[in-house]
Amino acid sequence: MIYISLIISSFLSLYFISYLKNKWKFGIEDLTNSERKLHLTEVSRIGGIIFILPILILFFEINNTIFKQIFLFSLLILFLGLVEDKFQNTSPLIRIFFMIGIIIFFVLKNKFILIGFDIELLNYLNQFNYFSITFIIIGLVFFINGFNFIDGLNGLLLGISIIILATYCYYSYEISNLFYTILICILIPTIILFFFNFLYGKILSGDSGSYFLGFLIGCLSVMMSRFEILEESEIACIVFYPIIEVIFSALRRLIRKQSPFRPDGMHLHQILNRLIKNINYVKYKKRMTDFSNSLSSLIILITYSSLILIRNATSDFINPLSLFVIFCLVYLLSYFLLSRIDSKN
């Protein structure tokens, strides 16, 4: 019954988003910054609203204190992103200030830390309270911003979220019925929004959607460790892409003496999109803009899925930390190769 309720509420939310877009022009994407924006037509960036009703349904259906807290604070994070989706001019420093404040309050209120690590050095440091608290706070900030960074292409953020959630479902099945049910309930609105976002591109996840998914999946990743479903380094392999994206983006900007809080057009998916769009761009401008957006997303999703499948197939005989390093190298090599080609065009 809960699954049917989530499906109905998700479609009702999509109708509400479309109504706000068409009737009131609420949450329409600002297309004035052509360097970063990957859409040329009027789109709504408040797709994150689709998660509000499902998460409220989960809050009242799930009788578990820590998950209730996760749901409540994920809504707070969602509304923080929704403010930016509406006004699109709030300072990045103000947003990061409120984001960190919400996360600190959540972590301290619920003592939301990792019990241990499968990496000896981190496990030693984790005995110190300040380290464990700081690690989770920084980790959740990385999750939120990493998911926000990979947003932009049709279906990319949502596709990555689906891959991670589906992988968690696979491993939690028959281990924790509660956790498995929650994962399925989060997957339902994510898949529905992905379908409309990837095929039509008229409703974006926006900051509300990316903030929500980043915080929620970050918390669920911690719970995967708490439920002893996967080791910490195994989880790192599954979520490596948004994490390496935010770390590398910050380092790249600092090396270039740019503010790490200011956006640019040099993320991996943006570079790939430009390269594909340049194919017969003059002759097929409108068609290639739409096509390149979805195709770029599809290429990254297929590559990411392949790496996750490799991790699953080799988990018994390859150290997950080694795989994490390999995955990060794959990202960096892909980035430098594509950026080099991009610079020559």
C-alpha positions in Angstrom: 0.0 0.0 0.0 2.8 2.4 0.8 4.3 1.9 -2.6 1.1 2.8 -4.3 0.8 5.9 -2.2 4.3 6.9 -3.1 3.6 6.5 -6.8 0.4 8.5 -6.6 2.0 11.3 -4.6 4.9 11.5 -7.0 2.7 12.1 -10.0 0.6 14.6 -8.1 3.8 16.5 -7.2 4.8 16.5 -10.9 1.4 17.9 -11.8 1.9 20.6 -9.1 5.4 21.5 -10.4 4.1 21.8 -14.0 1.2 23.9 -12.8 3.6 26.3 -11.0 5.8 26.4 -14.1 3.0 27.1 -16.7 0.6 29.2 -14.6 2.9 31.2 -12.4 6.4 30.8 -14.0 7.6 29.7 -10.6 11.1 28.2 -10.4 11.9 28.8 -14.1 15.6 28.2 -14.9 17.6 31.4 -15.5 19.2 31.0 -18.9 21.3 34.2 -18.9 24.5 32.4 -18.0 25.1 30.5 -21.2 28.6 29.3 -20.1 27.1 27.0 -17.4 23.5 26.4 -18.4 22.9 23.3 -20.6 19.3 24.1 -21.5 18.2 26.6 -24.1 14.4 26.3 -23.6 12.2 27.1 -20.6 12.5 24.5 -17.9 11.5 24.2 -14.3 14.2 23.7 -11.7 12.0 22.8 -8.7 11.8 19.1 -9.4 13.0 18.4 -5.9 9.4 19.1 -4.7 8.5 15.6 -5.9 10.3 14.2 -2.8 8.3 16.2 -0.2 5.1 14.1 -0.1 7.0 10.7 -0.3 9.3 11.6 2.5 6.3 12.8 4.7 4.6 9.5 4.0 7.7 7.6 5.0 8.0 9.7 8.2 4.6 8.6 9.4 4.9 5.0 8.1 8.4 4.1 9.4 8.6 3.6 13.2 12.3 4.3 13.7 13.7 7.3 15.5 16.9 7.8 13.6 15.3 7.4 10.2 12.6 9.9 11.2 15.3 12.4 12.0 17.0 11.8 8.7 13.7 12.4 6.9 13.1 15.7 8.8 16.5 17.1 8.2 16.5 16.0 4.6 13.4 18.2 4.2 15.2 21.1 5.8 18.1 20.7 3.3 15.5 20.4 0.5 13.9 23.8 1.5 17.4 25.4 1.6 17.9 24.4 -2.0 14.4 25.4 -2.9 15.2 29.0 -1.9 18.0 29.1 -4.4 15.8 27.4 -7.1 13.3 30.3 -6.6 15.6 33.3 -6.4 18.7 31.9 -8.1 20.9 34.7 -6.7 21.6 33.6 -3.1 25.3 33.8 -2.1 27.1 30.5 -2.1 28.7 31.4 1.2 25.3 32.0 2.8 24.0 28.6 1.5 27.1 26.7 2.7 26.8 28.5 6.1 23.2 27.3 6.6 24.0 23.9 5.1 26.8 23.3 7.6 24.7 24.6 10.4 21.9 22.2 9.7 24.3 19.3 9.3 26.1 20.1 12.6 22.8 20.3 14.5 21.7 17.0 12.9 25.0 15.2 13.7 25.2 16.4 17.3 21.5 16.0 18.1 21.5 12.4 16.9 25.1 11.4 17.6 25.2 10.4 14.0 28.7 9.0 13.6 30.3 5.9 12.1 31.0 3.3 14.7 34.2 2.1 13.0 36.2 1.9 9.8 37.7 -0.9 7.8 40.8 1.2 7.2 43.2 1.0 10.2 44.3 4.6 10.3 40.8 6.0 10.2 39.7 3.4 12.7 42.4 4.6 15.1 41.5 8.2 14.6 37.8 7.4 15.1 38.3 6.7 18.8 38.5 10.5 19.2 35.1 12.0 19.3 36.0 15.2 17.5 37.4 13.2 14.5 34.3 11.1 14.1 32.0 14.1 14.3 34.1 16.2 12.0 34.4 13.3 9.5 30.6 12.9 9.2 30.0 16.7 8.9 32.6 17.1 6.2 31.4 13.9 4.5 27.7 15.1 4.3 28.8 18.5 3.0 30.8 16.6 0.3 27.8 14.5 -0.5 25.4 17.4 -0.9 27.8 19.5 -3.0 29.0 16.6 -5.0 25.4 15.7 -6.0 24.8 19.4 -6.8 27.9 19.5 -9.0 26.9 16.5 -11.1 23.4 18.0 -11.7 22.8 19.7 -15.0 22.5 17.1 -17.7 19.2 15.4 -18.3 19.0 12.4 -16.0 22.6 12.5 -14.7 22.1 13.3 -11.0 18.9 11.1 -10.8 20.6 8.3 -12.8 23.6 8.3 -10.4 21.2 8.3 -7.4 19.2 5.4 -8.9 22.4 3.4 -9.4 23.6 4.0 -5.8 20.2 3.3 -4.3 19.6 0.2 -6.4 23.1 -1.1 -5.4 22.2 -0.5 -1.7 18.9 -2.4 -2.3 20.7 -5.3 -3.7 23.0 -5.7 -0.7 20.4 -4.9 2.0 17.8 -7.4 0.6 17.2 -10.2 3.2 19.6 -8.4 5.7 17.3 -5.6 6.8 13.7 -5.4 5.7 13.3 -1.9 7.2 16.3 -0.5 5.4 15.3 -2.3 2.1 11.8 -0.8 2.3 13.1 2.7 2.8 15.5 2.4 -0.1 12.6 1.2 -2.4 10.4 4.1 -1.2 13.2 6.6 -2.1 13.8 4.9 -5.4 10.1 5.3 -6.6 10.0 9.1 -6.8 13.6 9.2 -8.0 12.8 6.9 -11.0 9.6 8.7 -11.8 11.4 12.1 -11.9 14.3 10.5 -13.9 11.9 9.4 -16.6 10.5 12.9 -17.1 13.9 14.6 -16.7 15.8 12.3 -19.0 13.3 12.0 -21.8 11.8 15.5 -21.8 14.2 17.7 -19.9 11.4 20.1 -18.8 11.7 19.5 -15.1 15.1 19.6 -13.4 16.0 18.3 -10.0 17.3 21.8 -9.1 19.3 22.6 -5.9 16.3 21.3 -3.9 16.6 17.9 -5.5 20.4 17.6 -5.5 20.7 18.9 -1.9 18.0 16.4 -0.8 19.4 13.4 -2.5 23.0 14.3 -1.5 22.1 14.6 2.2 19.7 11.6 2.2 22.1 9.2 0.3 24.9 10.4 2.5 23.0 9.5 5.6 21.8 6.2 4.1 25.5 5.4 3.3 26.3 5.8 7.0 23.4 3.6 7.8 24.7 0.9 5.4 27.8 0.8 7.6 25.8 0.9 10.9 23.7 -2.0 9.7 26.9 -3.8 8.8 25.6 -4.4 5.2 28.8 -3.1 3.6 32.2 -1.9 4.8 33.1 1.7 4.6 35.6 1.4 1.7 33.1 -0.7 -0.2 30.6 2.2 0.2 33.2 4.6 -1.0 33.6 2.7 -4.2 29.8 2.9 -4.9 29.6 6.7 -4.3 33.0 7.7 -5.6 31.8 9.8 -8.6 30.1 12.7 -6.7 32.7 12.6 -4.0 35.7 12.9 -6.4 33.8 15.5 -8.4 33.5 17.9 -5.4 37.1 17.3 -4.2 38.7 17.6 -7.6 36.6 20.7 -8.5 37.7 22.5 -5.3 41.4 21.6 -5.8 41.2 22.6 -9.5 39.8 26.0 -8.6 42.3 26.6 -5.8 45.2 25.7 -8.1 44.0 28.2 -10.6 43.6 30.7 -7.7 39.8 30.8 -8.2 37.2 30.8 -5.4 36.1 27.2 -4.7 32.6 28.6 -4.0 32.1 30.1 -7.5 30.7 27.8 -10.2 32.4 27.2 -13.5 31.8 25.3 -16.7 34.6 22.8 -16.3 32.9 19.8 -14.7 33.4 16.5 -16.5 29.8 16.3 -17.7 30.0 19.8 -19.0 33.1 19.2 -21.0 31.7 16.0 -22.4 28.5 17.8 -23.4 30.4 20.5 -25.2 32.4 17.9 -27.2 29.3 16.0 -28.3 27.4 19.2 -29.0 30.2 20.4 -31.4 29.4 17.6 -33.8 27.6 19.3 -36.7 26.5 22.0 -34.2 26.0 24.8 -36.7 23.8 22.6 -39.0 21.8 21.0 -36.2 21.9 23.5 -33.4 18.6 22.9 -31.7 18.6 19.2 -32.2 22.3 18.7 -31.1 21.7 20.8 -27.9 18.9 18.5 -26.8 20.6 15.3 -28.1 24.0 16.0 -26.6 22.5 16.7 -23.2 20.9 13.3 -22.9 23.7 11.4 -24.7 26.4 12.9 -22.4 24.4 11.8 -19.4 23.8 8.3 -20.9 27.6 7.8 -21.5 28.5 8.7 -17.9 25.7 6.6 -16.5 26.7 3.5 -18.5 30.4 4.0 -17.5 29.4 4.5 -13.8 27.2 1.4 -13.9 30.0 -0.6 -15.5 32.4 0.4 -12.7 29.9 -0.5 -10.0 29.3 -3.9 -11.7 33.1 -4.4 -11.8 33.2 -3.6 -8.1 30.4 -6.1 -7.3 32.1 -8.9 -9.4 35.5 -8.4 -7.9 34.6 -7.5 -4.3 35.7 -11.0 -3.0 39.3 -10.8 -4.3 40.2 -7.1 -4.9 40.7 -4.8 -2.0 37.9 -2.1 -2.1 40.3 0.6 -1.2 42.4 -0.3 -4.2 39.3 -0.2 -6.4 38.4 3.2 -5.0 41.8 4.5 -6.1 41.5 2.9 -9.5 38.0 4.5 -10.0 39.4 7.9 -9.0 42.2 7.5 -11.6 39.7 6.5 -14.2 37.8 9.8 -13.5 41.0 11.9 -13.6 42.3 10.3 -16.8 38.9 10.8 -18.4 38.8 14.4 -17.2 42.3 15.4 -18.5 41.8 13.6 -21.8 38.4 15.3 -22.5 39.5 18.7 -21.3 42.6 18.6 -23.5 40.4 17.8 -26.5 38.0 20.5 -25.4 40.7 23.1 -25.2 41.7 22.4 -28.8 38.2 23.1 -30.1 
